[in-house]
Amino acid sequence: MSKPKVVVLGAGYAGLVATRRLTQKLSADEAEIVLINKHNYHYESTWLHEVAAGTINPNQARFMLTDAVNPKRVRLIYDTVTEVNRDEQRVILDNSEVSYDYLVFALGFVSNTFGIPGMDEHAFAITDIDSSRHIAEHIEYQFAQYSTDENKNDDQLTILVGGGGFTGIEFVGELAEKVPELCQKYDIDRSKARIINVEAAPSILPVFDDDLVSYAKKALEDRGVEFRIGAPIKECTEEGFIVGDDKELIKAGTVVWTGGVTGNPVLAKSGYELFKGKVNVGPDLRPEGEENVFILGDCSWTLDQETGRPYPPTGQLATQEGAQVAENIAALINNQPIQDFVYSNKGTVASLGLSDGIGNVLNGNKLRGKSAAAMKKVVDDRSLFLVGGPKVLLKKGKFRPF
C-alpha cells in the first residue's frame, strides 16, 4: 500500500507552518509531503507595507523556501494553482497536475475593491513582493520627475491611501518616515508632499479602542499625515479618489488601495461556496462535507465558538491554524481523533513607523510609542522563527535599532 500524499497549496504563514510541522509529526515512511507555491520564496505579508513605502528592500521581507524546509523531505513545486478537482482529488497547475490524499488550501489573499469603480484600473494594491516594490519605485519616480520638471504640479507629490485598517495605517506610518527622506534627496520642500488617508468608516484601526486610536491618529498627523475619515470613496480615476456625497476629487500622483482583501479566486473555480469571498470552515478547519481537505488563513472564515463571529484574518491566526492542521492530518493518517482549533490571542500591535506604534498585549496591557514599536519588532521576529525557524530568524530578523 502506497503512503498517503499530503499536498499543501501556498507557502504563506499557514501553509509553511503546516508543512514544517508535518515534517516533524510524520516520518518519510508515513507520508509524502508536497508544497506548491508560485515562487521559490516565502514573503512576510505583514511587512509588505514597508516594502511598498521603500523603508526596507524587498529581499528583507522574503526568504528562500529551502531555508525553511528540507527539499529532501518535502517535494517543492514552483507553479501556479489554477483549480482543484475535488472529485478526482487532483490539483491542476499551469504546467502539471498533482494528486492528493490530504489537501491543505492556504493560497492567501487577493485585493478586494468592493466594486468601487476604477479602483482595479487606477490604484496600486499591496498584495505581494512585486506589487509592493512597484509602489515604492513609482513613488520615488514621482519625486524624481517633479524635481526636474519645469512646470511643477504639486499633486504629483500627493500619496493617496484608501483604507484605514491595519495595512493602510501601517503604510502611512512608513510613508511618514520615507517622504522626508525623498524630499531631502530631491531637494523638495517637505510641505509640498502630502500623505492622505481616506476611510469610509467613522474611525481608523477598528481592532483598537478609542484611546489608542486617538494616539495613533495624532502621532501620524504630527508627522504630516492627513486623514479623511467618514469619507466613502465613490470612484477612483486616473487623477485620484472621488469621495463623499458631494463627489470631491482628491488628486494624487500615487494612489494605493488597502481597504480589503478576499480569498484566492481558485476557491470559486474549485466549486466551493463562498461567503464574502471565503469558505466557512468548521471547528476542525475543514469545510462542510470534506474529510481530507483543510482551508486556512485568508481563504477561510474560522468562527469563534463563543461569539459565533469570525476571527480577524491575521498572520497570528494563520500560523496557529497551520500548526493545528499538521496535528490533525498526522492524527488522521494514524487513525487517531482530531482536535478542534482553539485560537490563542497573543495581542495586537500596529507600527506607526520605525519608532512609534500602538498595541494591546498580555491580556489587554496597552502600549504606545517606542515600547509598542519595540514589541512590534519582537512580534515580527517571533513570526520569522515560527514560520522559518532559527536559520531564517538569524538571516532576516529585525535587529535594527531605532
Sequence and secondary structure as in RCSB ss.txt:
>XXXX:A:sequence
MSKPKVVVLGAGYAGLVATRRLTQKLSADEAEIVLINKHNYHYESTWLHEVAAGTINPNQARFMLTDAVNPKRVR
LIYDTVTEVNRDEQRVILDNSEVSYDYLVFALGFVSNTFGIPGMDEHAFAITDIDSSRHIAEHIEYQFAQYSTDE
NKNDDQLTILVGGGGFTGIEFVGELAEKVPELCQKYDIDRSKARIINVEAAPSILPVFDDDLVSYAKKALEDRGV
EFRIGAPIKECTEEGFIVGDDKELIKAGTVVWTGGVTGNPVLAKSGYELFKGKVNVGPDLRPEGEENVFILGDCS
WTLDQETGRPYPPTGQLATQEGAQVAENIAALINNQPIQDFVYSNKGTVASLGLSDGIGNVLNGNKLRGKSAAAM
KKVVDDRSLFLVGGPKVLLKKGKFRPF
>XXXX:A:secstr
    EEEEE  SHHHHHHHHHHHHHS TTT EEEEEESSSEEE GGGHHHHHHTSS GGGGEEEGGGTS TTTEE
EEE  EEEEETTTTEEEESS EEE SEEEE   EEE  TT TTHHHH EE  SHHHHHHHHHHHHHHHHHHHH S
S  GGGGEEEEE  SHHHHHHHHHHHHHHHHHHHHTT  GGG EEEEEESSSSS TTS HHHHHHHHHHHHHTTE
EEEET  EEEE SSEEEETTTTEEEE SEEEE S EEE THHHHTT   BTTBEEE TTS BTT SSEEE GGGE
EEB TTT SB    HHHHHHHHHHHHHHHHHHHTT           EEEEE STT EEEEETTTEEEETHHHHHH
HHHHHHHHHHHHH HHHHHHH      
